[in-house]
């Protein structure tokens, strides 16, 4: 009786182990794809922020020129300070976009490697 249980246990492990390993591979692929979607969403948001900041910078430049033309130096200083703030914000957004593009490339590479591993393991 013990011998039959031992044989059954060995057979169960032999049959079940590939299924468990396959499920783990599947979860890794899903996680990598999820990270790719997340990075794309982050990149879209950064690009939108960059466009918005660029628009604000254009408006602030125009306002500074107009204030200086009208002789209102106090308003020009205020607009210049806002202009510096917008430029700094755009610089940070560009840096974030660069990081997100790097992350996206790496995550796409991971997904591709996972697909290759899965293809190689089925052969």
Chimera marker file (.cmm) of the C-alpha trace (Angstrom):
<marker_set name="trace">
<marker id="1" x="0.000" y="0.000" z="0.000" r="1" g="1" b="0" radius="0.5"/>
<marker id="2" x="2.771" y="2.437" z="0.902" r="1" g="1" b="0" radius="0.5"/>
<marker id="3" x="4.513" y="1.546" z="-2.291" r="1" g="1" b="0" radius="0.5"/>
<marker id="4" x="1.420" y="2.453" z="-4.356" r="1" g="1" b="0" radius="0.5"/>
<marker id="5" x="1.101" y="5.777" z="-2.573" r="1" g="1" b="0" radius="0.5"/>
<marker id="6" x="4.758" y="6.550" z="-3.212" r="1" g="1" b="0" radius="0.5"/>
<marker id="7" x="4.423" y="5.686" z="-6.910" r="1" g="1" b="0" radius="0.5"/>
<marker id="8" x="1.261" y="7.786" z="-7.125" r="1" g="1" b="0" radius="0.5"/>
<marker id="9" x="3.003" y="10.737" z="-5.439" r="1" g="1" b="0" radius="0.5"/>
<marker id="10" x="5.956" y="10.552" z="-7.829" r="1" g="1" b="0" radius="0.5"/>
<marker id="11" x="3.636" y="10.400" z="-10.833" r="1" g="1" b="0" radius="0.5"/>
<marker id="12" x="1.581" y="13.320" z="-9.533" r="1" g="1" b="0" radius="0.5"/>
<marker id="13" x="4.711" y="15.428" z="-9.117" r="1" g="1" b="0" radius="0.5"/>
<marker id="14" x="5.995" y="14.468" z="-12.547" r="1" g="1" b="0" radius="0.5"/>
<marker id="15" x="2.706" y="15.459" z="-14.179" r="1" g="1" b="0" radius="0.5"/>
<marker id="16" x="2.065" y="18.558" z="-12.058" r="1" g="1" b="0" radius="0.5"/>
<marker id="17" x="5.524" y="20.168" z="-12.084" r="1" g="1" b="0" radius="0.5"/>
<marker id="18" x="5.457" y="21.344" z="-15.730" r="1" g="1" b="0" radius="0.5"/>
<marker id="19" x="1.991" y="22.829" z="-15.226" r="1" g="1" b="0" radius="0.5"/>
<marker id="20" x="3.169" y="24.793" z="-12.189" r="1" g="1" b="0" radius="0.5"/>
<marker id="21" x="6.272" y="26.031" z="-14.011" r="1" g="1" b="0" radius="0.5"/>
<marker id="22" x="4.177" y="26.978" z="-17.026" r="1" g="1" b="0" radius="0.5"/>
<marker id="23" x="1.815" y="28.979" z="-14.808" r="1" g="1" b="0" radius="0.5"/>
<marker id="24" x="4.768" y="30.866" z="-13.334" r="1" g="1" b="0" radius="0.5"/>
<marker id="25" x="6.065" y="31.698" z="-16.817" r="1" g="1" b="0" radius="0.5"/>
<marker id="26" x="2.602" y="32.876" z="-17.788" r="1" g="1" b="0" radius="0.5"/>
<marker id="27" x="2.466" y="35.194" z="-14.763" r="1" g="1" b="0" radius="0.5"/>
<marker id="28" x="5.862" y="36.659" z="-15.664" r="1" g="1" b="0" radius="0.5"/>
<marker id="29" x="4.704" y="37.383" z="-19.207" r="1" g="1" b="0" radius="0.5"/>
<marker id="30" x="1.500" y="38.973" z="-17.913" r="1" g="1" b="0" radius="0.5"/>
<marker id="31" x="3.464" y="41.113" z="-15.470" r="1" g="1" b="0" radius="0.5"/>
<marker id="32" x="5.870" y="42.250" z="-18.198" r="1" g="1" b="0" radius="0.5"/>
<marker id="33" x="2.984" y="43.162" z="-20.499" r="1" g="1" b="0" radius="0.5"/>
<marker id="34" x="1.338" y="45.057" z="-17.664" r="1" g="1" b="0" radius="0.5"/>
<marker id="35" x="4.567" y="47.007" z="-17.125" r="1" g="1" b="0" radius="0.5"/>
<marker id="36" x="4.701" y="47.857" z="-20.843" r="1" g="1" b="0" radius="0.5"/>
<marker id="37" x="1.149" y="49.251" z="-20.695" r="1" g="1" b="0" radius="0.5"/>
<marker id="38" x="2.005" y="51.217" z="-17.563" r="1" g="1" b="0" radius="0.5"/>
<marker id="39" x="5.146" y="52.687" z="-19.162" r="1" g="1" b="0" radius="0.5"/>
<marker id="40" x="3.198" y="53.698" z="-22.283" r="1" g="1" b="0" radius="0.5"/>
<marker id="41" x="0.605" y="55.435" z="-20.130" r="1" g="1" b="0" radius="0.5"/>
<marker id="42" x="3.332" y="57.242" z="-18.179" r="1" g="1" b="0" radius="0.5"/>
<marker id="43" x="5.023" y="58.321" z="-21.412" r="1" g="1" b="0" radius="0.5"/>
<marker id="44" x="1.751" y="59.690" z="-22.824" r="1" g="1" b="0" radius="0.5"/>
<marker id="45" x="1.239" y="61.679" z="-19.637" r="1" g="1" b="0" radius="0.5"/>
<marker id="46" x="4.767" y="63.081" z="-19.767" r="1" g="1" b="0" radius="0.5"/>
<marker id="47" x="4.333" y="64.111" z="-23.394" r="1" g="1" b="0" radius="0.5"/>
<marker id="48" x="1.070" y="65.837" z="-22.542" r="1" g="1" b="0" radius="0.5"/>
<marker id="49" x="2.774" y="67.690" z="-19.674" r="1" g="1" b="0" radius="0.5"/>
<marker id="50" x="5.622" y="68.741" z="-21.973" r="1" g="1" b="0" radius="0.5"/>
<marker id="51" x="3.167" y="70.143" z="-24.541" r="1" g="1" b="0" radius="0.5"/>
<marker id="52" x="1.303" y="72.008" z="-21.806" r="1" g="1" b="0" radius="0.5"/>
<marker id="53" x="4.522" y="73.430" z="-20.339" r="1" g="1" b="0" radius="0.5"/>
<marker id="54" x="5.733" y="74.483" z="-23.791" r="1" g="1" b="0" radius="0.5"/>
<marker id="55" x="2.477" y="76.331" z="-24.344" r="1" g="1" b="0" radius="0.5"/>
<marker id="56" x="2.824" y="78.043" z="-20.941" r="1" g="1" b="0" radius="0.5"/>
<marker id="57" x="6.408" y="79.038" z="-21.752" r="1" g="1" b="0" radius="0.5"/>
<marker id="58" x="5.296" y="80.648" z="-25.022" r="1" g="1" b="0" radius="0.5"/>
<marker id="59" x="2.560" y="82.578" z="-23.225" r="1" g="1" b="0" radius="0.5"/>
<marker id="60" x="4.924" y="83.697" z="-20.454" r="1" g="1" b="0" radius="0.5"/>
<marker id="61" x="7.511" y="84.911" z="-22.976" r="1" g="1" b="0" radius="0.5"/>
<marker id="62" x="4.825" y="86.893" z="-24.755" r="1" g="1" b="0" radius="0.5"/>
<marker id="63" x="3.595" y="88.335" z="-21.441" r="1" g="1" b="0" radius="0.5"/>
<marker id="64" x="7.125" y="89.323" z="-20.349" r="1" g="1" b="0" radius="0.5"/>
<marker id="65" x="7.726" y="91.111" z="-23.667" r="1" g="1" b="0" radius="0.5"/>
<marker id="66" x="4.368" y="92.854" z="-23.419" r="1" g="1" b="0" radius="0.5"/>
<marker id="67" x="4.954" y="93.932" z="-19.803" r="1" g="1" b="0" radius="0.5"/>
<marker id="68" x="8.405" y="95.294" z="-20.660" r="1" g="1" b="0" radius="0.5"/>
<marker id="69" x="6.992" y="97.104" z="-23.670" r="1" g="1" b="0" radius="0.5"/>
<marker id="70" x="4.341" y="98.687" z="-21.419" r="1" g="1" b="0" radius="0.5"/>
<marker id="71" x="6.977" y="99.569" z="-18.791" r="1" g="1" b="0" radius="0.5"/>
<marker id="72" x="5.472" y="97.333" z="-16.078" r="1" g="1" b="0" radius="0.5"/>
<marker id="73" x="8.670" y="95.850" z="-14.594" r="1" g="1" b="0" radius="0.5"/>
<marker id="74" x="6.944" y="94.336" z="-11.559" r="1" g="1" b="0" radius="0.5"/>
<marker id="75" x="4.608" y="92.283" z="-13.715" r="1" g="1" b="0" radius="0.5"/>
<marker id="76" x="7.534" y="91.404" z="-16.009" r="1" g="1" b="0" radius="0.5"/>
<marker id="77" x="9.514" y="90.077" z="-13.008" r="1" g="1" b="0" radius="0.5"/>
<marker id="78" x="6.517" y="88.027" z="-11.921" r="1" g="1" b="0" radius="0.5"/>
<marker id="79" x="6.085" y="86.592" z="-15.433" r="1" g="1" b="0" radius="0.5"/>
<marker id="80" x="9.833" y="85.902" z="-15.683" r="1" g="1" b="0" radius="0.5"/>
<marker id="81" x="9.681" y="83.954" z="-12.416" r="1" g="1" b="0" radius="0.5"/>
<marker id="82" x="6.725" y="81.985" z="-13.777" r="1" g="1" b="0" radius="0.5"/>
<marker id="83" x="8.668" y="81.411" z="-16.996" r="1" g="1" b="0" radius="0.5"/>
<marker id="84" x="11.623" y="79.940" z="-15.059" r="1" g="1" b="0" radius="0.5"/>
<marker id="85" x="9.263" y="77.704" z="-13.105" r="1" g="1" b="0" radius="0.5"/>
<marker id="86" x="7.651" y="76.424" z="-16.312" r="1" g="1" b="0" radius="0.5"/>
<marker id="87" x="11.045" y="75.779" z="-17.919" r="1" g="1" b="0" radius="0.5"/>
<marker id="88" x="12.185" y="73.842" z="-14.855" r="1" g="1" b="0" radius="0.5"/>
<marker id="89" x="8.972" y="71.827" z="-14.911" r="1" g="1" b="0" radius="0.5"/>
<marker id="90" x="9.410" y="71.040" z="-18.598" r="1" g="1" b="0" radius="0.5"/>
<marker id="91" x="13.015" y="69.969" z="-17.981" r="1" g="1" b="0" radius="0.5"/>
<marker id="92" x="11.833" y="67.542" z="-15.297" r="1" g="1" b="0" radius="0.5"/>
<marker id="93" x="9.085" y="66.213" z="-17.576" r="1" g="1" b="0" radius="0.5"/>
<marker id="94" x="11.596" y="65.638" z="-20.385" r="1" g="1" b="0" radius="0.5"/>
<marker id="95" x="13.831" y="63.742" z="-17.961" r="1" g="1" b="0" radius="0.5"/>
<marker id="96" x="10.868" y="61.639" z="-16.813" r="1" g="1" b="0" radius="0.5"/>
<marker id="97" x="9.914" y="60.889" z="-20.418" r="1" g="1" b="0" radius="0.5"/>
<marker id="98" x="13.473" y="59.776" z="-21.139" r="1" g="1" b="0" radius="0.5"/>
<marker id="99" x="13.382" y="57.398" z="-18.162" r="1" g="1" b="0" radius="0.5"/>
<marker id="100" x="9.977" y="56.079" z="-19.196" r="1" g="1" b="0" radius="0.5"/>
<marker id="101" x="11.219" y="55.417" z="-22.734" r="1" g="1" b="0" radius="0.5"/>
<marker id="102" x="14.190" y="53.524" z="-21.298" r="1" g="1" b="0" radius="0.5"/>
<marker id="103" x="11.878" y="51.498" z="-19.035" r="1" g="1" b="0" radius="0.5"/>
<marker id="104" x="9.552" y="50.809" z="-21.946" r="1" g="1" b="0" radius="0.5"/>
<marker id="105" x="12.415" y="49.523" z="-24.089" r="1" g="1" b="0" radius="0.5"/>
<marker id="106" x="13.581" y="47.254" z="-21.278" r="1" g="1" b="0" radius="0.5"/>
<marker id="107" x="10.082" y="45.925" z="-20.598" r="1" g="1" b="0" radius="0.5"/>
<marker id="108" x="9.508" y="45.255" z="-24.304" r="1" g="1" b="0" radius="0.5"/>
<marker id="109" x="12.812" y="43.398" z="-24.352" r="1" g="1" b="0" radius="0.5"/>
<marker id="110" x="11.689" y="41.341" z="-21.334" r="1" g="1" b="0" radius="0.5"/>
<marker id="111" x="8.413" y="40.436" z="-23.046" r="1" g="1" b="0" radius="0.5"/>
<marker id="112" x="10.295" y="39.409" z="-26.180" r="1" g="1" b="0" radius="0.5"/>
<marker id="113" x="12.722" y="37.275" z="-24.138" r="1" g="1" b="0" radius="0.5"/>
<marker id="114" x="9.825" y="35.651" z="-22.286" r="1" g="1" b="0" radius="0.5"/>
<marker id="115" x="8.182" y="34.780" z="-25.597" r="1" g="1" b="0" radius="0.5"/>
<marker id="116" x="11.451" y="33.298" z="-26.858" r="1" g="1" b="0" radius="0.5"/>
<marker id="117" x="11.883" y="31.260" z="-23.686" r="1" g="1" b="0" radius="0.5"/>
<marker id="118" x="8.320" y="29.981" z="-23.948" r="1" g="1" b="0" radius="0.5"/>
<marker id="119" x="8.846" y="29.100" z="-27.609" r="1" g="1" b="0" radius="0.5"/>
<marker id="120" x="12.131" y="27.338" z="-26.792" r="1" g="1" b="0" radius="0.5"/>
<marker id="121" x="10.624" y="25.421" z="-23.881" r="1" g="1" b="0" radius="0.5"/>
<marker id="122" x="7.784" y="24.043" z="-26.012" r="1" g="1" b="0" radius="0.5"/>
<marker id="123" x="10.201" y="22.619" z="-28.587" r="1" g="1" b="0" radius="0.5"/>
<link id1="1" id2="2" r="1" g="1" b="0" radius="0.2"/>
<link id1="2" id2="3" r="1" g="1" b="0" radius="0.2"/>
<link id1="3" id2="4" r="1" g="1" b="0" radius="0.2"/>
<link id1="4" id2="5" r="1" g="1" b="0" radius="0.2"/>
<link id1="5" id2="6" r="1" g="1" b="0" radius="0.2"/>
<link id1="6" id2="7" r="1" g="1" b="0" radius="0.2"/>
<link id1="7" id2="8" r="1" g="1" b="0" radius="0.2"/>
<link id1="8" id2="9" r="1" g="1" b="0" radius="0.2"/>
<link id1="9" id2="10" r="1" g="1" b="0" radius="0.2"/>
<link id1="10" id2="11" r="1" g="1" b="0" radius="0.2"/>
<link id1="11" id2="12" r="1" g="1" b="0" radius="0.2"/>
<link id1="12" id2="13" r="1" g="1" b="0" radius="0.2"/>
<link id1="13" id2="14" r="1" g="1" b="0" radius="0.2"/>
<link id1="14" id2="15" r="1" g="1" b="0" radius="0.2"/>
<link id1="15" id2="16" r="1" g="1" b="0" radius="0.2"/>
<link id1="16" id2="17" r="1" g="1" b="0" radius="0.2"/>
<link id1="17" id2="18" r="1" g="1" b="0" radius="0.2"/>
<link id1="18" id2="19" r="1" g="1" b="0" radius="0.2"/>
<link id1="19" id2="20" r="1" g="1" b="0" radius="0.2"/>
<link id1="20" id2="21" r="1" g="1" b="0" radius="0.2"/>
<link id1="21" id2="22" r="1" g="1" b="0" radius="0.2"/>
<link id1="22" id2="23" r="1" g="1" b="0" radius="0.2"/>
<link id1="23" id2="24" r="1" g="1" b="0" radius="0.2"/>
<link id1="24" id2="25" r="1" g="1" b="0" radius="0.2"/>
<link id1="25" id2="26" r="1" g="1" b="0" radius="0.2"/>
<link id1="26" id2="27" r="1" g="1" b="0" radius="0.2"/>
<link id1="27" id2="28" r="1" g="1" b="0" radius="0.2"/>
<link id1="28" id2="29" r="1" g="1" b="0" radius="0.2"/>
<link id1="29" id2="30" r="1" g="1" b="0" radius="0.2"/>
<link id1="30" id2="31" r="1" g="1" b="0" radius="0.2"/>
<link id1="31" id2="32" r="1" g="1" b="0" radius="0.2"/>
<link id1="32" id2="33" r="1" g="1" b="0" radius="0.2"/>
<link id1="33" id2="34" r="1" g="1" b="0" radius="0.2"/>
<link id1="34" id2="35" r="1" g="1" b="0" radius="0.2"/>
<link id1="35" id2="36" r="1" g="1" b="0" radius="0.2"/>
<link id1="36" id2="37" r="1" g="1" b="0" radius="0.2"/>
<link id1="37" id2="38" r="1" g="1" b="0" radius="0.2"/>
<link id1="38" id2="39" r="1" g="1" b="0" radius="0.2"/>
<link id1="39" id2="40" r="1" g="1" b="0" radius="0.2"/>
<link id1="40" id2="41" r="1" g="1" b="0" radius="0.2"/>
<link id1="41" id2="42" r="1" g="1" b="0" radius="0.2"/>
<link id1="42" id2="43" r="1" g="1" b="0" radius="0.2"/>
<link id1="43" id2="44" r="1" g="1" b="0" radius="0.2"/>
<link id1="44" id2="45" r="1" g="1" b="0" radius="0.2"/>
<link id1="45" id2="46" r="1" g="1" b="0" radius="0.2"/>
<link id1="46" id2="47" r="1" g="1" b="0" radius="0.2"/>
<link id1="47" id2="48" r="1" g="1" b="0" radius="0.2"/>
<link id1="48" id2="49" r="1" g="1" b="0" radius="0.2"/>
<link id1="49" id2="50" r="1" g="1" b="0" radius="0.2"/>
<link id1="50" id2="51" r="1" g="1" b="0" radius="0.2"/>
<link id1="51" id2="52" r="1" g="1" b="0" radius="0.2"/>
<link id1="52" id2="53" r="1" g="1" b="0" radius="0.2"/>
<link id1="53" id2="54" r="1" g="1" b="0" radius="0.2"/>
<link id1="54" id2="55" r="1" g="1" b="0" radius="0.2"/>
<link id1="55" id2="56" r="1" g="1" b="0" radius="0.2"/>
<link id1="56" id2="57" r="1" g="1" b="0" radius="0.2"/>
<link id1="57" id2="58" r="1" g="1" b="0" radius="0.2"/>
<link id1="58" id2="59" r="1" g="1" b="0" radius="0.2"/>
<link id1="59" id2="60" r="1" g="1" b="0" radius="0.2"/>
<link id1="60" id2="61" r="1" g="1" b="0" radius="0.2"/>
<link id1="61" id2="62" r="1" g="1" b="0" radius="0.2"/>
<link id1="62" id2="63" r="1" g="1" b="0" radius="0.2"/>
<link id1="63" id2="64" r="1" g="1" b="0" radius="0.2"/>
<link id1="64" id2="65" r="1" g="1" b="0" radius="0.2"/>
<link id1="65" id2="66" r="1" g="1" b="0" radius="0.2"/>
<link id1="66" id2="67" r="1" g="1" b="0" radius="0.2"/>
<link id1="67" id2="68" r="1" g="1" b="0" radius="0.2"/>
<link id1="68" id2="69" r="1" g="1" b="0" radius="0.2"/>
<link id1="69" id2="70" r="1" g="1" b="0" radius="0.2"/>
<link id1="70" id2="71" r="1" g="1" b="0" radius="0.2"/>
<link id1="71" id2="72" r="1" g="1" b="0" radius="0.2"/>
<link id1="72" id2="73" r="1" g="1" b="0" radius="0.2"/>
<link id1="73" id2="74" r="1" g="1" b="0" radius="0.2"/>
<link id1="74" id2="75" r="1" g="1" b="0" radius="0.2"/>
<link id1="75" id2="76" r="1" g="1" b="0" radius="0.2"/>
<link id1="76" id2="77" r="1" g="1" b="0" radius="0.2"/>
<link id1="77" id2="78" r="1" g="1" b="0" radius="0.2"/>
<link id1="78" id2="79" r="1" g="1" b="0" radius="0.2"/>
<link id1="79" id2="80" r="1" g="1" b="0" radius="0.2"/>
<link id1="80" id2="81" r="1" g="1" b="0" radius="0.2"/>
<link id1="81" id2="82" r="1" g="1" b="0" radius="0.2"/>
<link id1="82" id2="83" r="1" g="1" b="0" radius="0.2"/>
<link id1="83" id2="84" r="1" g="1" b="0" radius="0.2"/>
<link id1="84" id2="85" r="1" g="1" b="0" radius="0.2"/>
<link id1="85" id2="86" r="1" g="1" b="0" radius="0.2"/>
<link id1="86" id2="87" r="1" g="1" b="0" radius="0.2"/>
<link id1="87" id2="88" r="1" g="1" b="0" radius="0.2"/>
<link id1="88" id2="89" r="1" g="1" b="0" radius="0.2"/>
<link id1="89" id2="90" r="1" g="1" b="0" radius="0.2"/>
<link id1="90" id2="91" r="1" g="1" b="0" radius="0.2"/>
<link id1="91" id2="92" r="1" g="1" b="0" radius="0.2"/>
<link id1="92" id2="93" r="1" g="1" b="0" radius="0.2"/>
<link id1="93" id2="94" r="1" g="1" b="0" radius="0.2"/>
<link id1="94" id2="95" r="1" g="1" b="0" radius="0.2"/>
<link id1="95" id2="96" r="1" g="1" b="0" radius="0.2"/>
<link id1="96" id2="97" r="1" g="1" b="0" radius="0.2"/>
<link id1="97" id2="98" r="1" g="1" b="0" radius="0.2"/>
<link id1="98" id2="99" r="1" g="1" b="0" radius="0.2"/>
<link id1="99" id2="100" r="1" g="1" b="0" radius="0.2"/>
<link id1="100" id2="101" r="1" g="1" b="0" radius="0.2"/>
<link id1="101" id2="102" r="1" g="1" b="0" radius="0.2"/>
<link id1="102" id2="103" r="1" g="1" b="0" radius="0.2"/>
<link id1="103" id2="104" r="1" g="1" b="0" radius="0.2"/>
<link id1="104" id2="105" r="1" g="1" b="0" radius="0.2"/>
<link id1="105" id2="106" r="1" g="1" b="0" radius="0.2"/>
<link id1="106" id2="107" r="1" g="1" b="0" radius="0.2"/>
<link id1="107" id2="108" r="1" g="1" b="0" radius="0.2"/>
<link id1="108" id2="109" r="1" g="1" b="0" radius="0.2"/>
<link id1="109" id2="110" r="1" g="1" b="0" radius="0.2"/>
<link id1="110" id2="111" r="1" g="1" b="0" radius="0.2"/>
<link id1="111" id2="112" r="1" g="1" b="0" radius="0.2"/>
<link id1="112" id2="113" r="1" g="1" b="0" radius="0.2"/>
<link id1="113" id2="114" r="1" g="1" b="0" radius="0.2"/>
<link id1="114" id2="115" r="1" g="1" b="0" radius="0.2"/>
<link id1="115" id2="116" r="1" g="1" b="0" radius="0.2"/>
<link id1="116" id2="117" r="1" g="1" b="0" radius="0.2"/>
<link id1="117" id2="118" r="1" g="1" b="0" radius="0.2"/>
<link id1="118" id2="119" r="1" g="1" b="0" radius="0.2"/>
<link id1="119" id2="120" r="1" g="1" b="0" radius="0.2"/>
<link id1="120" id2="121" r="1" g="1" b="0" radius="0.2"/>
<link id1="121" id2="122" r="1" g="1" b="0" radius="0.2"/>
<link id1="122" id2="123" r="1" g="1" b="0" radius="0.2"/>
</marker_set>
